[in-house]
Amino acid sequence: MPTSSSSSSSSSSSSSSSSSSSSSSSPPRKPASSREIPAWGRRLRTGWCRGVWVMGSWISSIVRPEEEAGGLGDLPESCVAEVLLYLDPLEICRAARLSRAFRGAASADFVWEKKLPKNYGYLMGLASGDRRPGKETSLCKKEIYARLCRPNPFDGGTKEFWLEKSSGGICLSISSKALLITGIGDRRYWKYLPTDESRFGTVAYLQQVWWFEVNGGIDFCFPAGTYSLFVRLHLGRASKRFGRRICSSEHVHGWDRKPVQFQLSTSNGHRLLSQCYLSKPGSWILYHAGDFVVDNCNAPTTLRFSMTQIDCTHTKGGLCVDSVLIYPGGFRQRKVSSTSITTSPPLAARIDVTAFDALLARTPDNE
C-alpha cells in the first residue's frame, strides 16, 4: 500500500501548495472597522483633526495665564513703568493695550505725575472753582491729567484753559468780552454778534471807528517755559444762508493804509512791540503778537497786551475780534496748519522800548 500513501501525501502537499499559492495570490481581508475610506473622506477627517488641534491650542493660549505664555507679559510692571516715563501721554495710552503689565503700568501715579505741570494743584483748584491751596482730591494722576485736558472756564466763563494732550503744555483763551475795547458801549461803532465760529459763542464786530484800541490782561500761574500770544481776527462779517457760509465785506476798509500795532508786557520785565497789516478777508487769522518767558510757576505772572490803530486821518471798520490765545512756544505752528498765522517781525526788527513807552504815553488815559 505504499503507493496509496505516497499518492495521499502528494495530494496533501499539492493541496497545501495550492492553498498557499492561493493565499499568497489573494490580498488579506481588512476588518470592517478599518475599511478603505475614500480620498474626500480622508481629506475631510484630516482637516477636521487639524482644526480641532488649532482651536485647542488657541483656546489654551487664552486660558493660560500670560506668565506661561511668555513675551511682554513676563515684564514686571515696575520695569514697564520706567519705560513709559520716556513716552508722551498719547503713546502711553496706546501702549496700555499691549498686555496686562502695560495696562497696569500705564495707570501708575508716578508715570502721570511726570506728565502733569508742576503747579497742577493750582490748575485743579482753578478748574473746580476752589482756589484753596493744598486741597486734596480723590482723583488719581491719570484722571487729573484727563480732567485738565478738557476746556476749563473761569472768571465767569470769559476765559478758558486746557492742557494740550500730546505734550501737557498749558493753553489759554480770553474772550472778547474780557477785553477792554474803546467804544464797545456805543452800538454805532461796536456790537456783539452770536456765532458758532467762536469757542465763546460771540465775537465783537467793529462797523466803523476812528480810534481803534483793544486792551487786555491776565494774572495766571503759568508753568515755566516760553509762550506765544496770538490775537484771532476776521475781516468781514460771516453768516450762513441756506446752510452755506457767506462773508460780507461791506464795512471792511482802512486796514491797508496803516499797520496794526501789538503791545505785550509781563511783570518780569518783558516788553515787546510789533506791527503788521490785517489781510485776507473772509478767514480767521491768528496774528502773532509776541513771545514771553515764565521762570517761576508758583508765582502769578501779570500779562498785559493791546492792539491799536490810532491814526485818526482815516476810519476803519469791518473787523471781528474773537479772542486772545496763549500757547506754549512753537506748539501752534507745529500742530495746526488749517489756520493762517501771521508772525510779527523778528526781535531785532521790532520797535525799541522807548517807542513803546512813547506810544503808551499817547493813550487817552494819559492825555
C-alpha positions in Angstrom: 0.0 0.0 0.0 2.9 2.3 -0.3 1.6 3.6 -3.5 -1.6 4.9 -1.9 0.3 6.6 0.9 2.6 8.4 -1.5 -0.3 9.4 -3.5 -2.1 10.8 -0.4 1.0 12.7 0.7 1.5 14.1 -2.8 -2.2 15.1 -2.9 -1.9 16.7 0.5 1.3 18.5 -0.5 -0.3 19.6 -3.7 -3.4 20.8 -1.8 -1.2 22.7 0.7 0.8 24.2 -2.1 -2.3 25.2 -3.9 -3.8 26.7 -0.8 -0.5 28.6 0.0 -0.4 29.8 -3.6 -4.0 30.9 -3.4 -3.4 32.6 -0.1 -0.3 34.4 -1.4 -2.1 35.5 -4.6 -5.2 37.0 -2.9 -4.7 40.0 -0.5 -5.6 39.7 3.2 -9.1 40.9 4.1 -9.3 44.0 6.2 -11.5 44.2 9.2 -14.8 46.0 8.9 -13.7 48.8 11.2 -10.7 49.8 9.1 -12.2 49.5 5.6 -10.8 51.8 3.0 -12.1 55.4 3.2 -12.5 57.5 0.0 -10.0 60.2 -0.7 -12.5 63.0 0.0 -13.3 61.4 3.4 -9.6 61.2 4.3 -9.2 64.9 3.5 -12.2 65.8 5.5 -11.1 63.9 8.5 -7.6 65.3 8.4 -8.9 68.9 8.1 -11.3 68.4 11.0 -8.5 67.0 13.2 -6.2 69.8 12.3 -9.0 72.4 13.0 -9.6 70.9 16.4 -5.9 71.0 17.2 -5.5 74.6 16.1 -8.6 75.6 18.0 -7.5 73.8 21.1 -4.1 75.4 21.1 -5.7 78.8 20.6 -8.1 78.3 23.5 -5.3 77.0 25.7 -3.3 80.2 24.9 -6.3 82.2 26.1 -6.9 80.2 29.2 -3.3 80.0 30.1 -2.0 82.9 32.2 0.3 85.4 30.5 3.1 84.4 32.7 3.2 81.0 31.0 2.7 82.4 27.5 5.9 84.5 27.6 6.7 87.7 25.8 5.6 91.1 27.1 3.5 89.6 29.8 6.8 88.5 31.5 7.9 92.0 32.2 7.2 93.4 35.7 5.1 96.5 35.9 7.9 98.4 37.6 10.1 97.9 34.5 7.3 98.8 32.1 6.6 102.0 34.1 10.2 103.1 33.8 9.9 102.7 30.0 6.6 104.6 29.9 8.2 107.6 31.5 10.0 108.4 28.2 6.8 108.3 26.1 4.3 111.1 25.6 0.7 110.7 27.0 -0.8 109.5 23.7 1.8 106.9 23.3 1.3 105.7 26.9 -2.4 105.2 26.2 -1.6 103.1 23.1 0.9 101.0 25.0 -1.7 100.2 27.6 -3.4 97.9 25.1 -0.4 95.6 24.7 -0.7 93.5 27.9 -1.9 93.5 31.5 1.5 94.6 32.7 1.5 97.6 30.3 -2.1 98.4 31.3 -1.2 98.4 35.0 1.9 100.4 34.5 0.1 103.0 32.3 -2.1 103.8 35.3 0.7 104.4 37.8 0.6 107.7 39.5 4.3 108.4 39.3 4.1 108.0 35.4 1.4 110.6 35.0 2.8 112.9 37.6 5.8 113.4 35.3 3.4 114.5 32.5 1.5 117.0 34.7 2.6 120.6 35.1 4.3 121.2 38.4 1.5 123.5 39.5 -1.3 121.1 38.6 -2.8 121.6 42.1 -3.4 125.3 41.3 -4.9 124.4 38.0 -7.2 121.8 39.5 -8.4 124.4 42.0 -9.0 126.9 39.2 -10.9 124.2 37.2 -13.1 123.3 40.2 -13.7 126.8 41.3 -11.9 126.2 44.7 -8.6 128.0 44.8 -7.7 127.0 48.4 -4.0 125.8 48.4 -3.3 122.2 49.2 -6.9 121.0 48.7 -6.9 117.2 48.5 -8.5 115.4 45.6 -9.7 111.8 45.3 -8.7 111.5 41.6 -5.6 109.6 40.5 -2.9 111.4 38.5 -4.2 109.9 35.2 -7.7 111.2 35.9 -6.3 114.6 36.8 -4.5 114.8 33.5 -7.7 113.9 31.6 -9.7 116.5 33.6 -7.2 119.2 32.8 -7.2 118.3 29.1 -10.8 119.4 28.9 -11.7 123.1 28.4 -11.9 124.6 31.9 -13.7 128.0 32.0 -13.0 130.5 34.8 -13.7 134.2 35.5 -17.3 133.9 34.7 -16.8 131.9 31.6 -14.8 134.6 29.8 -11.6 132.7 30.0 -10.6 129.1 29.4 -7.5 127.0 29.9 -6.7 123.4 29.0 -3.7 121.0 28.6 -2.5 120.1 25.2 -3.0 116.3 25.1 0.3 115.2 23.5 2.7 117.5 25.4 0.9 118.6 28.5 1.6 122.2 27.8 -0.9 124.8 29.1 -3.1 126.7 26.6 -5.3 129.6 27.4 -8.0 131.6 25.6 -9.5 135.0 26.6 -12.9 136.0 25.2 -13.6 139.4 23.5 -16.0 140.1 26.4 -13.0 140.0 28.8 -11.2 142.7 26.7 -11.4 146.5 27.2 -12.5 147.8 23.8 -12.7 151.5 23.3 -16.3 152.5 22.2 -17.8 149.0 22.8 -20.8 150.5 24.6 -21.8 152.6 21.5 -23.7 150.4 19.0 -22.9 152.9 16.3 -19.3 151.6 16.4 -19.3 148.1 18.0 -21.7 145.3 18.7 -21.5 141.7 19.8 -22.6 139.1 17.3 -23.6 135.5 18.1 -21.7 132.9 16.1 -20.7 129.2 16.2 -17.3 130.1 14.8 -16.1 131.1 18.3 -15.5 128.9 21.3 -17.2 131.5 23.4 -20.3 131.8 21.1 -19.9 135.6 20.5 -17.5 138.0 18.8 -17.1 141.8 18.9 -17.8 143.3 15.5 -16.5 146.8 14.5 -18.6 148.7 12.0 -16.6 151.9 11.8 -14.4 153.9 14.1 -11.6 156.5 14.0 -9.7 155.3 17.1 -9.2 151.5 17.3 -7.9 150.3 20.6 -8.3 146.9 22.4 -6.6 146.2 25.8 -6.5 143.2 28.0 -4.6 141.4 30.7 -4.5 138.3 32.9 -2.8 137.2 36.2 -2.1 133.5 35.8 0.4 130.9 37.3 1.9 129.7 34.0 4.2 126.7 34.2 7.8 127.6 33.5 8.6 127.9 29.8 8.2 130.1 26.7 4.8 131.1 25.4 3.4 132.8 22.3 0.4 135.2 22.3 -1.9 135.4 19.3 -5.0 137.5 18.5 -7.7 135.8 16.5 -9.3 138.3 14.0 -11.5 138.2 11.0 -12.1 140.8 8.3 -15.7 140.9 7.2 -18.9 139.7 8.8 -19.6 135.9 8.4 -23.0 134.4 8.4 -24.9 131.4 7.0 -27.5 131.3 4.2 -29.2 128.1 3.3 -26.6 126.2 5.3 -23.7 127.8 3.5 -21.2 130.2 5.0 -21.0 133.6 3.4 -19.0 136.7 4.3 -20.0 140.3 3.8 -17.1 142.8 3.2 -19.4 145.8 3.3 -17.7 147.6 6.2 -14.1 146.4 5.6 -11.9 149.4 4.9 -8.9 151.3 6.3 -6.7 148.3 7.3 -4.4 148.5 4.3 -3.4 152.2 5.0 -1.7 151.7 8.3 -0.5 148.6 10.2 -2.0 147.5 13.5 0.4 147.6 16.5 0.5 144.8 19.1 2.0 145.5 22.5 2.9 142.9 25.1 4.4 143.3 28.6 4.9 141.0 31.6 5.5 141.5 35.3 9.1 140.1 35.0 10.2 142.9 32.7 9.5 141.6 29.1 8.2 144.2 26.7 7.5 143.7 23.0 6.0 145.9 20.3 5.3 144.6 16.8 3.1 145.6 13.9 1.5 144.1 10.8 -1.2 144.8 8.3 -4.5 143.0 8.5 -5.4 141.0 5.4 -7.3 138.0 3.9 -11.0 139.0 4.3 -13.3 136.0 4.9 -11.0 133.9 7.0 -10.0 133.7 10.7 -6.3 134.5 11.2 -4.1 134.2 14.2 -1.8 137.3 14.4 1.3 136.7 16.4 1.7 139.5 18.9 4.9 138.2 20.6 6.5 135.7 22.9 7.2 135.8 26.6 9.1 133.7 29.2 7.9 132.4 32.6 10.6 131.4 35.1 8.5 130.7 38.3 5.3 128.6 38.1 4.4 129.2 41.8 4.0 133.0 41.4 1.3 134.6 39.2 2.6 136.2 36.0 0.9 139.5 35.2 0.4 139.8 31.4 -0.7 143.0 29.7 -1.4 143.3 25.9 -3.1 145.7 23.5 -3.9 146.1 19.8 -4.2 149.6 18.4 -4.6 151.6 15.2 -5.0 155.1 16.4 -4.1 157.1 13.2 -7.2 159.4 13.1 -6.6 160.5 9.5 -8.9 157.8 8.2 -11.7 155.5 9.5 -11.5 151.7 9.6 -14.2 149.0 10.1 -15.5 145.6 9.2 -13.4 143.7 11.8 -14.4 140.8 14.1 -12.4 140.3 17.3 -12.8 136.9 18.7 -10.2 136.1 21.4 -6.7 136.2 22.6 -4.9 132.9 22.6 -1.8 131.8 24.5 0.1 128.6 23.5 3.4 127.0 24.5 6.2 128.3 22.3 6.2 126.6 18.9 3.2 124.5 19.6 0.6 126.2 17.4 2.9 126.5 14.3 3.8 122.8 14.6 0.4 121.3 15.3 -2.1 123.4 13.2 -1.9 124.0 9.5 -5.6 124.9 8.7 -5.3 128.3 10.5 -3.2 131.1 8.9 -0.6 132.6 11.2 1.0 136.0 10.6 4.2 136.2 12.5 5.4 139.5 13.9 8.9 140.8 12.8 11.9 139.3 14.5 13.2 140.7 17.7 16.0 142.7 16.0 13.5 144.4 13.8 11.0 145.3 16.4 10.5 148.8 17.7 12.6 150.0 20.6 11.3 150.1 24.1 11.4 153.9 24.1 9.0 153.9 21.2 6.8 151.5 23.2 6.8 153.9 26.2 6.1 156.9 23.9 3.1 155.0 22.4 1.7 154.3 25.9 2.0 157.9 26.7 -0.3 158.8 23.8 -3.2 156.7 25.0 -6.3 158.6 26.1 -5.9 157.7 29.8 -2.5 159.5 29.9 -3.5 162.6 27.9 
